[in-house]
Amino acid sequence: MSNNVLLKITDLKEHFPLKKKSVFQKGTLSVRALDGVTVDILEGETLGLVGESGCGKSTFGRTILQLYEPTGGNVVYYGRNQEGEDLAKLKKEDMRNLRRDLQIIFQDPYSSLNPRLTVGQIIGEGLLAHGVFKSEKDPNYTEYITKVMDQCGLAPYFIHRYPHQFSGGQRQRIGIARALALNPKFIVCDEAVSALDVSIQSQIINLLIDLKHQNKLTYLFITHDLSVVKFISDRIGVMYLGNLVELAPSDRIFDNPLHPYTQALLEAIPRTDVASNQKLSILEGDIPSPINPPKGCKFHTRCKYATEKCRTVVPKWEEIEEGHFVACHLRSAEGV
């Protein structure tokens, strides 16, 4: 991992407007899936992103790639020049060309694959679209695809088979091969192992780690499984209701979590160490509506340490120690 910034994300917002329920409703309501996220993704790192379902993790990954048009903020990509390119300001054709560098592995390894195409056609679709090969008749076309398949643990004779003929783990390998075929620099792994059996999860994670080192890749690894994210990530960001609440190196998140929400997530992990006498602690309460989030700290409705300031004042995003950022009044230099 280098200290060079590959993607600089500043105050990124994604609000999805809702239809009016009646003619008497004033204004337009929106789902605030992302409500101002600022983070740098460094070249060569794996940035893990965790949080409960509905907190905005997948939306964050897709908004970075401009699959969703951002409501506000900037995503600057430094992979092609030192000045950087704001992805939101690029024309469609320029963004299309840049997609060779920015790929995604989807959560569901079945619905993300076209059932009418063979494995070879699925992997080769992007190669033809971006002009890497002019046609399937190119003598090097099939050879290149089988080479990518081999990198991802797929036998060459799979090339003419269809997605329904494979297991979940094999289908996810096909999705990885499709993303890898264009030699990208950055890949969003959107819950890439959550739909797989535990034994298959470990195989896919080891594959992703190997591919990262072989191809000098950078990952945004989105998951709700803290055990998985610890194994693969260099840094971990914790997201709650559209905002990052903590960001730190992987070991520090587990050894010294500073935000009450991070602490609650860690306390909910089942342990096999019987000697520790740890009791599972369940985070009580429901996630507030992203349509009308609470004022102040969004977590105050479920936080056992909440004070009056937490209910009214939005906490600042501060670096408490080197590389360890948190948004919490309890940890603020100003105090509660």
N, C-alpha and C positions, 0 to 999 in steps of 0.2 A: 504493500500500500504506500502510495506517495502522498505528499502534502499538497499536490496540485488539485485544484478544484475542477471537477468535470462538469457538474451541474450546480448552479447557484439559484436556489429557489427563495424568493422574497415575497412575503405577505401574500401567499397564494390563496385565492378564494374560489370556491365553486358553489354557487347557489342555484338550486333547481326550482324555478317558479311553479306554483300550483295553480290549477284552475280555480276560479272563483266559485264558491258554493251557491251564492245568490247575488242578485243585482244590488242588494243592500250592503254587501261587504265592501269596506273601504280599503283601498290599496290592494297590492298583490302579495300574498304570502309565499315564502320560499323555504325550501329545505336547505339549511346551511350545512352542507356536507363537509366543506372545508371553510374555515372561518379565519384565515390568516396564518399560514404556515411558513416559517422561515427556517431553512436548513441548507447546508452545503453538503453535497455528495462528492467525496474525494475519489480521484482516479485510482482504480485498483482495489477499492474496499468493497466489503459487503455491509450495507447499512440495513439492519433489521428494523422492521416496523411492527409493533404489537399493539393490541388493544381489543376491547370487546367488539362483538359483531355490531355493525352500524355506526362505528366511530369515525369512518371516513378513510380507512386504510386503502381500500381498492380504488376509491375515487381519487385519492392522492396520486397513486401510480398512473392511472389512466389520464389524469389531467396533466401530469408532467409530459406524457407522450403526445398531448394534444388530441387524444381520442375524445375528450370532452373539452369544449372551448372554455377557458378560464373566465370566471366572472371578474376577477381582478388579480393583480400581482404579476410577477415576472418569473420566467424560467429561462435562464441564460445557459447555453451549452457551449463549453470551451473545447470540445473534441476536435474541431477543425481549424480553429485559429485562436490566437491569444486574446483577441478583442472580445470574442464570444458572440453568440447569436441568440437573440431573444426569440424563443420558439413561437410565442404568441403573435409576434409581428411578422412572421414569415408568410410569404404567399403560399398557396396550396401546392404549387409545383415544387417550390424550394423545400417545403416541409416533406413532400413526398420523397424527394431525393435524399433527405436527411434520415428517413426511416431505415435506411440500411444500417445506420449507426445505433438506432434506438429500437429495441425489440421487446416483446412481452411473451411470457409463458402464462397461459390462462389457468384458472383453478380447476375447471372441469375438463379432464383430458378427452372426453368423448364429444360433448356438444361443441367444442372449439375446433373439431376436425370435420371437414366436409365428407359426409358418408359416401358421396358419389365419386370421390377421387381416391386413387391408390396412394400408398405411402410415397412412392416416387413423385407423383404429381403434387402432393401436398407440400413436400420439401422443396420441389423445384418451382413451385408457383411464383415465389418471390424472386428467384433467380431470373426467371423469364421476364417478370414485370419490371425489374430494374436493369435489364439488359446485360446481365452477367453472361448469359448465353442467349444466342439469337433464336434457337429452337431446340426442341427435344431431340432433333436429329444430329445435333452437334456431337462429334465423337467423344468429347471430353465430358459431356453433360451427365451421362449415367455413371461414369467413373467418379465424378465429383460427388454426386449424391450418395453413392455407396460408401465413399470415404467418410462423409459426414455421418452417415448411419452407423458406421463402424465406431466412430468416436463416441457415439451415444449408446453403444451396446446393442445395436440392431443388426441382425444377420442380413447379408446382401440379398438373400432370396425372399426377404419380406417386401422387396420393392414393388411387387405387383399385387400385394394384398391390400384389402380394404380395412378401415378402422374397426369395424365390428368383429373382425377376426382376431383381435388382440385383447389382452388383459389390460386392466387399468394402468399398471405400471409401464407396460409396453407402449400404450397410447401416450402416456406422459413423455416417454422418451422420444416419440415421434414429434410431439409439440416442442420439445427442447431442440431436436434436430432442425426443425423448421426455423426456429429463432436463430440457431447457430449458423445456418447455411450462408447468411449474408455477411459473416464476419463482423458482427456488431461490436460496439465498445461498451454499451450499457444495456442491461436486460432487467426488466421488471418481472420478478417472480411473484405472481399474484396467487398466494395460497397454493403454491405449486405441488405441495405434498399432502394437503389436508384431506383430500378425497381418497388417499391410498392407505393400505394396511401398514402397520407399524414396521414390519420387516422390509416392505418395499420402500417405505419412506427413507430408511437409512441408505438404501441403494441409490435412490435418486439424489439425496443430499450429497453423498460421496461423489456421485457423478458430477453434480454442479460444482463442487469444490475442485475436482480434477480439471474440468473444463475452464474454470476461472484461471487457474495457473497456466494451463497450456495455451490459452488464447488471450491472456491479459485482459480479462473482462472485469466490469464493475457491475455489482448487483444492488438492486433494491429488493430485499427479501421480505415480503409481506406475509404475516402469519398470526394466528392467535395462540399458537403453541410456544410457550416460553422455553420449554426444554429444547425444542428444535432450534429456536432462534439463538440460543446461547452457543450451540455447537458450531453454527455456520457464520455468525456475524462478528465483524470487527467492532462496530458500534451499534447501539440499539436506541431507537426512538420509541417513546411510549405516547400513544395518541388517545385523546378522550374528547368525544363530541366535536370533532373537527379541528382540534388544536393539539399541538405537541405540548406535553406537560413535563417531559424529562427526556434528556439526550445525554448519553455517556458511553465510554468504552464498555464492551460487553461484560467484562469481569466486574467493573465498578457498579453496574446496574444491579448485579446479583449480590455483591458483597456489601454495598452501601447505598441502597435505594433511598432517595431523599423525598420524593413526592408520595403523599399518602396513598394515591391511586396505584403507583408502582408497588408499594409495600403490600397493598391488598391483593394485587395480582399474584405476587410471589408467594404470599401466605396461602393462596388457593391451589398451589401445585401439589398434587399427591406425591408423597415421598415413600421410598422403599426402605429407608434407614429407620428401622424400628427403634434403635437406641436413642434417637433424637427426641422421642416422645412428643413429636410435633403434632398438634391438632390442626385439622383443616379449618381455616377461617373463611367463611363465605362473605363476600361483599354484598351487603344488604341494599335493598332499594333498586329501583329501575332507572335506566338511563333516561334522563329528561328528553323531551321532544326537541329534535334539531330545528323544528319550525319556530319554536318559541323557547330558546335556551334560557337558563337562569341568568340573572344579572350577577356581576362580580365574577368570582371563580365558579366555573361551570360544575365543578365537582363538589361544591359546598353542601348540596342536598344529600350527599351520601358520605360525607367526611366526618369522622368522629372528632376531629380537631377544629372544626369550623368555628370561626368567630364572627362578630358583626362586620368586621372589615372584609372578610371573605365573601359575605353576602352582598356587598355593595361595590367593592373595588376590584377591578380586573388585575390579577397579579402580573408583574413584569417577567419577561423571559430573560433570566440572568445567568451568567457563568459563575457558579458558586465556587468551584475549584477548576483547575486547568482541564478543559475538555468536558466538563460536567455542567450541563445547563439544566435549569429547572424553573418552572413557573409556579411558585407557591409562596404565600405570605410568611409561612413558618420559617422558610429558608432565606427570605429576603434580608438584605443588609439593613433595611429600614425596620424590619421586624413587624409583628402583628400589632 
